[in-house]
Amino acid sequence: MFHSRTISATEFKAKCLDILDRLATSELDEVIITKRGKTVAVLTPPKTEAEAVKSLHGFMRGSVVIPDGVDLTAPVSDDFDAGNGLLHG
C-alpha cells in the first residue's frame, strides 16, 4: 500500500529527522511539502541499486524505428581502407 503524507514546510522543519527516518524504513513512500498551500517539494526514498539499474536499462526502448528494407548489418561504404590509413570515405 502506498503511504503518502502532505505537510507544511513549518511542520517539516520541526519534524525533519523523524520524517526522514520514516522514509528510510518505508513507513512512508512519499512526503509532499507545501508552503502557503502550494507544493514546493516531494520527498521519496532513493531507489535501490537494482531499481536504478532497471530504470536505466532499456529506457529508450521503442524510441527508434528502423524502416522496412534497411539492413543494419550491410556495409555503408566501400571507400574505407583502414589498412592504408583511409578511415573516411
C-alpha positions as CSV (number, residue, x, y, z in Angstrom):
1,M,0.0,0.0,0.0
2,F,1.3,3.5,-0.9
3,H,1.7,5.8,2.1
4,S,1.8,9.5,1.3
5,R,1.7,12.4,3.7
6,T,1.3,16.1,3.0
7,I,2.8,18.6,5.5
8,S,3.6,22.3,5.7
9,A,7.2,23.5,5.4
10,T,7.0,24.6,9.0
11,E,6.0,21.2,10.2
12,F,8.7,19.6,8.0
13,K,11.3,21.9,9.6
14,A,10.2,20.8,13.1
15,K,10.0,17.1,12.3
16,C,12.6,16.7,9.6
17,L,14.7,13.9,11.1
18,D,11.6,11.8,12.1
19,I,10.2,12.2,8.6
20,L,13.5,11.1,7.0
21,D,13.6,8.1,9.3
22,R,10.1,7.1,8.3
23,L,11.0,7.4,4.6
24,A,14.1,5.3,5.2
25,T,12.2,2.5,6.9
26,S,9.4,2.6,4.2
27,E,6.8,3.6,6.7
28,L,6.2,6.5,4.2
29,D,6.6,6.3,0.5
30,E,6.3,10.0,-0.2
31,V,6.1,13.2,1.7
32,I,4.7,16.3,0.0
33,I,5.9,19.6,1.5
34,T,3.7,22.7,1.0
35,K,4.3,26.3,1.6
36,R,1.2,28.6,1.7
37,G,-0.8,25.7,0.2
38,K,1.4,25.1,-2.8
39,T,3.6,22.1,-3.2
40,V,7.3,23.1,-3.0
41,A,8.9,19.6,-2.7
42,V,8.2,15.9,-2.9
43,L,10.4,13.6,-0.8
44,T,10.8,9.9,-1.7
45,P,13.3,7.4,-0.6
46,P,16.2,6.7,-3.1
47,K,15.8,3.7,-5.4
48,T,17.7,0.6,-4.6
49,E,20.6,-0.2,-6.8
50,A,18.6,-2.8,-8.6
51,E,15.7,-0.4,-9.3
52,A,18.1,2.3,-10.5
53,V,19.8,-0.2,-13.0
54,K,16.4,-1.5,-14.1
55,S,15.2,2.0,-14.9
56,L,18.3,2.8,-16.9
57,H,18.5,-0.4,-18.9
58,G,16.3,-0.1,-22.0
59,F,14.9,3.3,-21.1
60,M,14.9,4.3,-24.8
61,R,13.3,1.0,-25.9
62,G,10.8,1.8,-28.7
63,S,12.1,5.2,-29.5
64,V,13.9,4.2,-32.7
65,V,12.2,3.0,-35.8
66,I,14.1,1.1,-38.5
67,P,12.3,1.3,-41.8
68,D,11.4,-1.9,-43.6
69,G,14.1,-3.0,-46.0
70,V,17.0,-1.4,-44.1
71,D,19.8,-3.9,-43.4
72,L,21.8,-2.6,-40.4
73,T,24.5,-5.3,-41.0
74,A,25.2,-4.2,-44.6
75,P,28.3,-2.2,-45.3
76,V,27.7,1.5,-45.6
77,S,30.6,2.3,-48.0
78,D,33.3,0.6,-50.0
79,D,35.6,3.6,-49.6
80,F,37.1,2.6,-46.3
81,D,40.6,1.3,-46.3
82,A,41.9,1.4,-42.7
83,G,44.9,-0.7,-43.6
84,N,46.2,2.2,-45.8
85,G,45.2,4.9,-43.3
86,L,42.0,5.9,-45.1
87,L,39.3,5.9,-42.4
88,H,36.8,8.3,-44.0
89,G,35.3,7.9,-47.4
